[in-house]
Amino acid sequence: MSHQNQPPLPIFTYDVETYYNMFCFVGKFLGDSRLYIFEVSEFKNDLPELVRFLFWLKSINPQRPVCKKINGILMNAFKGLSFDYNFVHEIMNNPHGFTYQKAWEMKNQIFAEQDFNGNNRRQIWLTDRHIAQLDLFLLHHFDNQAKTSSLKNIEFVMRSE
């Protein structure tokens, strides 16, 4: 089978936003234009759909794995291991206790525990993760004090839209 006939890699890029009155999860699959948007706030509660979606992501077992050690979906984020995945993990472990208020408390706790480079010192162990994670911040060594940068700065330098 040639490379051109193979399905795209099962990579799901996502971002989490937390505010005092709203939690938002947004993501999309590599090669697909559809956005998956879930809001948990005083105005909207997509939490049941988000829980189902995350467990569905966990259940995906592609015919063409990303690598030998990952035989499922790979979630991709910038600072995902030090921030975003903490919320995914909490939602999957405690779906009935997750609220936008809980997300705000978690965000404040994560920020309070960051080191000089903005890395969370309490990352979730690889063996405890529900879904494999790829952190672009770490992959490109932006956690190095000489190279540390925010996603907005990187987007600006790259002239991203």
N, C-alpha and C positions, 0 to 999 in steps of 0.2 A: 504494500500500500504506500503510495507516495505521500509526502508531507502535505501537499496541497489538498488531498482528499480527507485529511484527518480533521476532526472537530477542533475548535479552539480549546486552548487549555482552560481548565475549570478554575479560573482566577476571578475572585470577586473583590473589587476595590470598594472600600467603604470609609465613611467618616461619621463621627459622632459629635454633636453639638449639645452643650448643656448650658442652660440659663436658669435663673432662679424660678421661672415659671414655665419652663418648657425643656423637654428632652427630645432630640431629633436624631434619627438614624437614617442615613442616605447611602445607597450603594448601587453598583452596577457590575455586570459581568463583562469581562474583556471581550471585545468584539460585538457587543450588543448595546444598542442605544437606549434601551429601556432603563429608567431609573426606578429604584425601589425606595420609597420614602415612607417613614413611619414616625408619627408624632405622639408624644405622651405629654399632655398639658391639661390645664383646667378646661380647655375648650374642646379637646379631642383626645381620645384614648385608643391608639392603634396597638396597644401592648399585646392583646391576644393574637393579633395578626403577626406582630413582630416575633413573638415567641414561636408561633407555628413556622414562620419563615426561617428563623435561626435553626430550629431543629430539622427543617427540610434541608437547609444548607449542610448541616452535619451529616445527613443521610446520603448525600450525593456521593456516589462511588463511580468516578468516570472510567471509561474504557482506556483512556490515555492519561495516566497519572502525571502530575507535575514532575515528580521524581520518584525514585524507588522507595523512598521513605514516606512519601505522602500519597496515599491512595484515595484521597477524597478532595474536597474543595480546598482551595488556599485563599484565605482572606488577606487582603493587602491594604495597608494603611500607612500613613506617615505618623510616626510616634504611636503606632498601634499598640505595641507591647507596654509602653509606659502610660498610656491613657485609654484609647478607644476600646481595646479588648477587655479592660477591666469592667466596662459596662455590659458588654456582650456576655461575659462570664457570669456576672451578677444576675442578669436577666435569665440566663439558662439555668442557673442554680436556684434562684429564688423568684420565679415569675410572679407569684402572688404578692410579694412584698416590695416589688419595684414600683416606684412612683417618680414623678418629676422632682419631687422634694428629695427623695432618696438620691437621685442622680446629682442634684445640686450639692448635697452633703458629701457624696463620693468625690465630686470634682474638687471641692475645697480641701478634702483630706489628701487627695492625690497631689495637689499643688503644694500643700504644706510639707509633704514628705519628699519633694524633689531635691535633687542635688544641684550643684552649681550649673550644670549643663541642661537642666530641665528634665532629667531622667528620673522616673519613679524608682525608688529603691526597692519597692515591694512588687516585683513583677510576678505574674502567675507562672509557675513552673511548667515547662514543656509537657511533662507527663500529666498535668492537671487540665490542660487546655482542651476544650471541646472541639475546636476547629483549628487546623493548622494556620499559623500566622506568618506573614512576611512583613517586616517593618522596614520601609524605605529609609527612614531616618538612620537606622543601624546599618542597613545594607550598604549605604553610601558613606558610612562613617561620619555622619554629621554630629554624632555624639562626641567626637574629638573636640576638645576645648578650642583648638586653633581653627576648626571648620564649622563649629556649631552654628546653626542657622534655623530660622523659622520657615515654614512652608510658604508663607506670603513672600518672604525675601527671595526664596528660590524661584517662585513663580514669576516674580518681577524680573530677576536676572535672565530667566529663560524667555521672557516676553510672552508668557502664557496668557491666553484670553481669560 
